[in-house]
Amino acid sequence: MGFIFSLFLAIISFVSPAFAYPQAEFDDCVNSSKENPEMVDVADESINTFCDCALTNIFNENKIDNLWMNVCIRKSFTE
């Protein structure tokens, strides 16, 4: 019984994180952002944070309006 419990704990310890949106959508967002000439000097971390925020709001919250995009922009690109 202890072995089964230990095996179960080992399995759930190595489960990869679940994303609320498809990884392909995140990759497309990052790649599109990097192709934008306005984003040449923007850090990758800021772009990743923006894409995560935007996609989470779109896929989880069904928020597609400009208000939430502005929130994500302020959260990601201002210091």
N, C-alpha and C positions, 0 to 999 in steps of 0.2 A: 504494500500500500504506500509506503514511504517513497519507493522508487517511482511509482506512477505520479505521485504528487510532485516529486523533484523534476521529473521529465516534463510535466505540465508547466511548471514554473520556468524551466529552461526554454520551452517553446514560446511562451508568451513574452519572455524577455527579449527575444530576438525578432519579434514581429516588426516589420517596417512601419513607419508612420503612415497613417491614412490621410490623404488629401481630400478636401471637400470639392475639388475640381480636378479634371483630368490633367495629368502632367503635360500632355501635348498642348493644352491651352496655355499653361504657364510658360512653356518653352516658346510658343508663338508670341506671347506678350513680350517676353524678354527680348527675343530676336527683333521684333518690330520696333521696340523702343530703342534698341541699339542702332538700328538703321536710320533712325530719325536724326537729321543733322543738328537739331537743337539739343540733342542728348549726348553729344560727343564727349564732353568733359564730365559727365555725370557718373558717379561711382556705381559699380555693379550692385553693391548692397542696396543702394537707394532704388534702383530699378527693380530688383527682386522684391523689396518691401512693397513698392507700389503695385506690382503685378499680383502679389499675394493678397494685398488689401482689396484691390479691385475685383479680382476673381472670387474671393471669399464673399464679398458683398453681392456679386451677381449670382453666384451659384447657391449660396446658403440663404441669403436674405431676400433674393429677388429684387434687389435695389439696383436699378439701371440708370437712375437719374443723375444729373450733373452735380447735385449737392454731394452725393457720396463720392463721386470722383474727385471733387475738390477736397473733401476730407482726406482721401487717400493721398492726394498730391501734397497737401500740407504736412501730413504725417510722414511722408517718405522723403520729401525733397527740401524741407526746411530744417535748419539746425538750431 
